[in-house]
Amino acid sequence: NYKPIFQAQTLNNIGFVYLSINKFKEAGEIFAEGLKINNLKESQPIFYASLLDNYAYSRFKINNKEGLNNFETALKVRDDINDVYGKINSRIHLTEYYLSKKDTVKALKFNKEANLLAKESNYNKEVLITLDFFTRLIPEKGLQYAKAYIKLNDSLQNQERATRNKLA
């Protein structure tokens, strides 16, 4: 029966759209709805962890005192099943969480891990996010990280333009 899979995926996608337009309350409600799907953690741990992490992120964006337990649970599930993209995103969210708490030691730990995983897996958008966090976490090396960010961003834009031109 694929219905719960599609339902979880659909709710996660809808919630993500709300996240992307900063409608955190609506996003949280959608993710919470997805988390109610029976046996989701056992049958679809990738979707469960994604919904849980996104739910935690929406709660955190509403009130930065919330989300930590759910972030940690989602990270554990993602680490256990080796969901590489999920592992990166969980660490990015935890970086932002700890940065908001001014706990730069923990934020730096998670950001370094996310950066390494993103580089190894060629998730360039996530590499850019971690470079941006490095500029805030290690201000004395901010220029170095900013230059790396600009170089990678320019490279990605050139690649995108070349692909667009080839298609045209």
C-alpha positions as CSV (number, residue, x, y, z in Angstrom):
1,N,0.0,0.0,0.0
2,Y,1.7,3.2,-1.3
3,K,-0.9,5.6,0.1
4,P,0.9,6.5,3.3
5,I,4.2,7.0,1.4
6,F,2.5,9.4,-1.1
7,Q,0.6,11.1,1.7
8,A,3.8,11.7,3.8
9,Q,5.7,12.9,0.7
10,T,2.9,15.3,-0.3
11,L,2.5,16.7,3.2
12,N,6.3,17.2,3.5
13,N,6.4,19.0,0.1
14,I,3.4,21.3,1.0
15,G,5.0,22.1,4.4
16,F,8.3,22.8,2.7
17,V,6.6,25.4,0.4
18,Y,5.2,27.1,3.5
19,L,8.6,27.1,5.1
20,S,10.1,28.6,1.9
21,I,7.7,31.6,2.2
22,N,8.2,32.0,5.9
23,K,4.7,30.8,6.9
24,F,6.1,28.8,9.8
25,K,2.8,28.2,11.7
26,E,1.1,26.8,8.6
27,A,4.2,24.7,7.8
28,G,4.3,23.3,11.3
29,E,0.6,22.3,11.1
30,I,1.2,20.4,7.8
31,F,4.3,18.6,9.1
32,A,2.4,17.7,12.3
33,E,-0.3,16.2,10.1
34,G,2.3,14.1,8.3
35,L,3.7,12.9,11.5
36,K,0.3,11.4,12.5
37,I,0.5,8.8,9.7
38,N,0.5,5.3,11.2
39,N,3.8,3.4,11.4
40,L,5.6,6.1,9.3
41,K,8.8,5.8,11.3
42,E,9.0,2.1,10.7
43,S,7.8,2.0,7.2
44,Q,9.3,5.2,5.8
45,P,12.1,6.4,8.1
46,I,13.3,8.9,5.5
47,F,10.0,10.7,5.3
48,Y,9.5,10.4,9.0
49,A,12.8,12.1,9.7
50,S,12.2,14.7,7.1
51,L,8.8,15.6,8.5
52,L,10.2,15.6,12.0
53,D,13.2,17.8,11.2
54,N,11.0,20.2,9.2
55,Y,8.4,20.3,12.0
56,A,11.2,21.1,14.5
57,Y,12.5,23.8,12.1
58,S,9.1,25.5,11.8
59,R,8.6,25.4,15.6
60,F,12.2,26.8,16.0
61,K,11.5,29.7,13.6
62,I,8.3,30.6,15.5
63,N,10.0,30.3,18.9
64,N,13.7,29.7,19.1
65,K,13.3,27.8,22.4
66,E,11.6,24.9,20.6
67,G,12.7,22.2,18.4
68,L,15.9,20.7,19.9
69,N,14.5,17.3,20.9
70,N,12.9,16.8,17.5
71,F,16.1,18.0,15.7
72,E,18.1,15.4,17.6
73,T,15.7,12.6,17.0
74,A,15.5,13.3,13.3
75,L,19.3,13.4,13.1
76,K,19.6,10.1,14.9
77,V,17.2,8.4,12.5
78,R,19.0,10.0,9.5
79,D,22.4,8.8,10.8
80,D,21.0,5.3,11.6
81,I,19.7,4.8,8.0
82,N,22.6,6.8,6.4
83,D,20.3,9.3,4.6
84,V,23.2,11.5,3.5
85,Y,21.1,14.5,2.3
86,G,19.0,14.3,5.5
87,K,22.2,14.1,7.6
88,I,23.4,17.3,6.0
89,N,20.1,19.2,6.5
90,S,19.8,18.1,10.1
91,R,23.2,19.4,10.8
92,I,22.5,22.7,9.0
93,H,19.3,23.1,11.1
94,L,21.2,22.3,14.3
95,T,23.9,24.8,13.3
96,E,21.3,27.5,13.0
97,Y,19.7,26.4,16.2
98,Y,22.9,26.6,18.2
99,L,24.0,29.8,16.5
100,S,20.7,31.4,17.7
101,K,21.6,30.2,21.2
102,K,25.1,31.7,20.8
103,D,26.6,28.3,21.4
104,T,29.3,28.6,18.8
105,V,31.1,25.5,19.9
106,K,28.2,23.2,19.1
107,A,27.2,25.3,16.0
108,L,30.7,25.0,14.6
109,K,30.8,21.3,15.3
110,F,27.5,20.7,13.3
111,N,28.5,23.1,10.6
112,K,31.9,21.4,10.0
113,E,30.2,18.0,9.8
114,A,27.5,19.4,7.4
115,N,30.2,21.1,5.3
116,L,32.3,17.9,5.0
117,L,29.3,15.7,4.1
118,A,28.0,18.2,1.6
119,K,31.5,18.4,-0.1
120,E,31.9,14.7,-0.2
121,S,28.4,14.2,-1.7
122,N,28.6,17.2,-4.1
123,Y,25.6,18.9,-2.6
124,N,26.8,22.4,-3.6
125,K,23.8,24.3,-2.4
126,E,24.4,22.9,1.1
127,V,28.1,23.7,0.8
128,L,27.1,27.3,0.2
129,I,24.9,27.4,3.3
130,T,27.7,26.0,5.5
131,L,30.2,28.5,4.0
132,D,27.7,31.3,4.9
133,F,27.5,30.0,8.5
134,F,31.3,29.8,8.7
135,T,31.5,33.5,8.0
136,R,29.4,34.1,11.1
137,L,30.9,31.4,13.3
138,I,34.6,32.2,12.6
139,P,34.5,36.0,11.8
140,E,38.3,36.3,11.8
141,K,38.3,33.9,8.7
142,G,35.1,35.4,7.3
143,L,36.8,36.9,4.2
144,Q,38.3,33.5,3.4
145,Y,34.9,31.8,3.6
146,A,33.2,34.6,1.7
147,K,35.7,34.2,-1.1
148,A,35.1,30.4,-1.2
149,Y,31.3,31.1,-1.2
150,I,31.6,33.6,-4.1
151,K,33.8,31.3,-6.1
152,L,31.5,28.3,-5.7
153,N,28.4,30.4,-6.3
154,D,29.8,31.9,-9.5
155,S,30.8,28.4,-10.7
156,L,27.3,27.1,-10.1
157,Q,25.8,30.1,-11.9
158,N,28.1,29.6,-14.9
159,Q,27.2,25.9,-15.0
160,E,23.5,26.7,-14.9
161,R,23.9,29.3,-17.7
162,A,25.8,26.8,-19.9
163,T,23.1,24.2,-19.4
164,R,20.4,26.8,-20.2
165,N,22.2,27.9,-23.3
166,K,22.7,24.3,-24.4
167,L,19.0,23.6,-24.1
168,A,18.1,26.8,-25.9
